[in-house]
């Protein structure tokens, strides 16, 4: 069937926000769970309006009495860079995606991983919507919670930047305003994928946790469907764990959004393939080059 440029323009006009959420969340990492290594406990939600309606005691046992914890051992390293080819609908190469770990640093007195995702649409899709986006996550090296989420968006000629400081209810922030109050253990989309890699999917069948995408909080559920599945991508052939992911809002599953991610069964647990079925077409991201 010939390519109908006008039809795609209409869809883009009506669903621009959903398209951006897809590019930000679905392609980049397909969402989010607070995946604390070795823990099978569910995360309890805070209020959805991001406002704390109660205060956590600041005395012994409260938020300010944080017990010193050991940093979690992660399967990635500073300097890692992963490159993906993103296909959408009938376009085999609609966009490029790069995931990287620029640094490990202190952030307002806490050890943090600096994680980054870059995405650029490519021709011919770029003639429909030119998108050059960058997302930076600062993930706590001890708890794997998101501490800071940055969005630098350049979409169809419109620029938007945001630096969001995430805090838990009752927590006193060391960061400058504005702060966003989120449920304990919340992940942003970029940090979520790296947290997924910290999980031993051979022993952990399922997780549930909150996700803040820069606008709203969702609940995400990830389940291991197959712990040893062969996967062939441009970067090579792998044995991988197939993880299915579902999103919920106000207790109801978000319809017509189905995500699957394959994590290699090796020491780095590299994401080798991501697939999604979305209202505006199917999407597949495949690893094209190994880590540098």
Secondary structure as GFF3:
##gff-version 3
##sequence-region A 1 292
A	DSSP	alpha_helix	5	14	.	.	.	ID=ss1
A	DSSP	alpha_helix	16	21	.	.	.	ID=ss2
A	DSSP	pi_helix	22	26	.	.	.	ID=ss3
A	DSSP	beta_strand	81	88	.	.	.	ID=ss4
A	DSSP	beta_strand	91	107	.	.	.	ID=ss5
A	DSSP	beta_strand	110	121	.	.	.	ID=ss6
A	DSSP	three_ten_helix	125	127	.	.	.	ID=ss7
A	DSSP	beta_strand	132	140	.	.	.	ID=ss8
A	DSSP	beta_strand	146	155	.	.	.	ID=ss9
A	DSSP	beta_strand	158	168	.	.	.	ID=ss10
A	DSSP	beta_strand	179	182	.	.	.	ID=ss11
A	DSSP	alpha_helix	189	196	.	.	.	ID=ss12
A	DSSP	beta_strand	206	212	.	.	.	ID=ss13
A	DSSP	beta_strand	217	233	.	.	.	ID=ss14
A	DSSP	beta_strand	236	249	.	.	.	ID=ss15
A	DSSP	beta_strand	252	253	.	.	.	ID=ss16
A	DSSP	beta_strand	258	264	.	.	.	ID=ss17
A	DSSP	beta_strand	271	278	.	.	.	ID=ss18
A	DSSP	beta_strand	281	289	.	.	.	ID=ss19
###
